[in-house]
Amino acid sequence: LQLEEEARKKLLTQARAPPEEAKVKLVNVRVERHSPAIALLPFGAGQFQNGNPKLAWGLLVPEAVLGATSVFGYAWYLLHRLPDGNFEPQDYSAALAMRAVQISSGAAFFGLWAFGAGEALWHFNSTVTVREEDAPAQPAAKPAPGASIKASLGPIPGGAMGSVAVRF
């Protein structure tokens, strides 16, 4: 009777204890607060914030090219102007063309900017909850006896030198 009681207690203890290979799932919940001011910025900033990187890159590249073209056209126009505001006769037709390029690329830049800002505000969400689930927890692997990692960094003339050594 005493052996039966001990066996029953041992069985109950084992049943209550968590199994050794219990899989634990780690969940990290993060709340992000977004700003509507970011949605008004050019170069796809609002789309990056809203989690739409394809459209963001689709706005960033052409806006950068159009903006640079407009600035270059304006700089060329100013550099070729005479102090009285006129142009040399041989530069006049090029100046008119450059002025048209500058204005049209600037208008296209601001059009894309307005589209991007409107789209970002349309899809704007001020609070976003991000849930990240990790893989089941695994026990950390113990390094083999004698295994080591060593890193070093030292100055040399004109810079620095680094090395990493792994021994196993």
Phi, psi and omega per residue, in radians:
L1 nan -0.684 3.119
Q2 -1.171 -0.677 3.108
L3 -1.150 -0.662 3.104
E4 -1.119 -0.722 3.134
E5 -1.117 -0.742 3.109
E6 -1.133 -0.719 3.126
A7 -1.139 -0.701 3.107
R8 -1.112 -0.782 3.118
K9 -1.087 -0.711 3.134
K10 -1.130 -0.720 3.121
L11 -1.130 -0.725 3.113
L12 -1.147 -0.685 3.119
T13 -1.118 -0.747 3.128
Q14 -1.168 -0.625 -3.127
A15 -1.213 -0.590 -3.127
R16 -1.386 -0.484 -3.104
A17 -1.263 2.451 3.101
P18 -1.180 2.528 3.126
P19 -1.099 2.608 -3.079
E20 -1.112 -0.549 -3.088
E21 -1.748 0.569 3.134
A22 -1.107 2.321 3.140
K23 -1.629 2.152 -3.141
V24 -1.856 2.211 3.124
K25 -1.813 2.120 3.138
L26 -1.596 2.280 -3.136
V27 -2.147 2.208 3.108
N28 -1.959 2.079 3.126
V29 -1.913 2.203 -3.097
R30 -2.222 2.362 3.111
V31 -1.874 2.146 3.118
E32 -1.820 2.383 3.073
R33 -1.864 2.114 -3.118
H34 -1.739 2.675 -3.115
S35 -1.892 2.319 3.081
P36 -1.191 -0.357 3.103
A37 -1.131 -0.587 3.111
I38 -1.116 -0.609 -3.128
A39 -1.119 -0.396 -3.116
L40 -1.517 -0.128 -3.126
L41 -1.352 2.662 3.101
P42 -1.379 -3.049 3.043
F43 1.122 0.517 3.046
G44 1.285 0.302 -3.107
A45 -1.056 -0.715 3.129
G46 -1.150 -0.626 3.121
Q47 -1.228 -0.681 3.058
F48 -1.062 -0.746 -3.135
Q49 -1.131 -0.664 -3.102
N50 -1.426 -0.028 3.098
G51 1.443 0.540 3.107
N52 -2.114 1.288 -3.030
P53 -1.176 -0.505 -3.140
K54 -1.115 -0.818 3.115
L55 -1.201 -0.617 3.132
A56 -1.061 -0.819 3.111
W57 -1.180 -0.581 3.097
G58 -1.157 -0.398 3.048
L59 -1.635 -0.670 -3.078
L60 -1.047 -0.868 -3.054
V61 -1.130 -0.925 -3.136
P62 -1.159 -0.600 3.102
E63 -1.127 -0.687 3.119
A64 -1.136 -0.762 3.137
V65 -1.145 -0.809 -3.135
L66 -1.142 -0.710 3.114
G67 -1.116 -0.770 3.124
A68 -1.136 -0.685 3.112
T69 -1.100 -0.752 -3.136
S70 -1.140 -0.763 3.122
V71 -1.130 -0.754 3.111
F72 -1.070 -0.765 3.126
G73 -1.081 -0.731 3.125
Y74 -1.146 -0.745 3.127
A75 -1.107 -0.756 3.118
W76 -1.063 -0.772 -3.130
Y77 -1.051 -0.771 -3.133
L78 -1.211 -0.678 -3.085
L79 -1.227 -0.476 -3.113
H80 -1.653 -0.022 3.119
R81 -1.398 2.474 3.075
L82 -1.401 2.854 -3.137
P83 -0.985 -0.493 3.136
D84 -1.471 0.004 3.103
G85 1.644 -0.098 3.129
N86 -1.639 -3.130 3.129
F87 -2.158 2.748 2.993
E88 -1.075 2.600 -3.118
P89 -0.998 -0.668 -3.119
Q90 -1.280 -0.313 -3.137
D91 -1.686 -0.125 -2.987
Y92 -1.101 -0.842 -3.107
S93 -1.188 -0.644 3.081
A94 -1.153 -0.640 3.122
A95 -1.133 -0.726 3.104
L96 -1.110 -0.749 3.124
A97 -1.126 -0.746 -3.123
M98 -1.159 -0.646 3.106
R99 -1.129 -0.680 3.100
A100 -1.154 -0.726 3.092
V101 -1.089 -0.769 -3.121
Q102 -1.087 -0.788 -3.103
I103 -1.240 -0.762 -3.104
S104 -1.199 -0.707 3.110
S105 -1.200 -0.623 3.069
G106 -1.145 -0.721 3.111
A107 -1.130 -0.718 3.105
A108 -1.140 -0.691 3.087
F109 -1.024 -0.873 -3.106
F110 -1.191 -0.533 3.055
G111 -1.136 -0.801 3.080
L112 -1.112 -0.697 3.111
W113 -1.046 -0.817 3.141
A114 -1.096 -0.736 3.096
F115 -1.057 -0.828 -3.125
G116 -1.088 -0.731 3.134
A117 -1.154 -0.736 3.119
G118 -1.120 -0.764 3.128
E119 -1.126 -0.725 -3.135
A120 -1.160 -0.682 3.095
L121 -1.224 -0.618 3.129
W122 -1.087 -0.710 -3.118
H123 -1.732 0.292 -3.063
F124 -1.241 2.401 3.037
N125 -2.353 2.060 -3.017
S126 -1.229 -0.506 -3.120
T127 -2.217 2.198 3.131
V128 -2.176 2.243 3.094
T129 -1.738 2.154 -3.138
V130 -1.892 2.167 -3.132
R131 -1.990 2.079 -3.136
E132 -2.002 2.165 3.113
E133 -1.878 2.244 3.104
D134 -1.565 2.878 3.077
A135 -1.173 2.799 3.103
P136 -0.943 2.466 -3.102
A137 -1.127 2.296 3.107
Q138 -2.027 2.509 3.083
P139 -1.098 2.476 -3.124
A140 -1.143 2.346 3.108
A141 -1.279 2.344 3.116
K142 -1.502 2.369 3.128
P143 -1.148 2.607 3.113
A144 -1.121 2.611 3.119
P145 -1.007 2.299 3.116
G146 1.550 -0.072 3.129
A147 -1.354 2.457 3.125
S148 -2.730 2.738 3.042
I149 -2.195 2.298 -3.115
K150 -2.306 2.282 3.100
A151 -2.146 2.531 3.109
S152 -2.503 2.676 3.133
L153 -2.461 2.319 -3.119
G154 -2.574 2.691 -3.135
P155 -1.349 2.554 2.980
I156 -2.352 2.841 3.138
P157 -1.024 2.149 3.107
G158 1.458 0.187 3.119
G159 2.949 -2.534 -3.124
A160 -2.492 2.780 3.135
M161 -2.295 2.383 3.138
G162 -2.240 2.730 3.085
S163 -2.601 2.677 3.083
V164 -2.285 2.272 3.127
A165 -2.166 2.334 3.101
V166 -2.088 2.245 3.140
R167 -2.142 2.278 3.092
F168 -2.571 nan nan
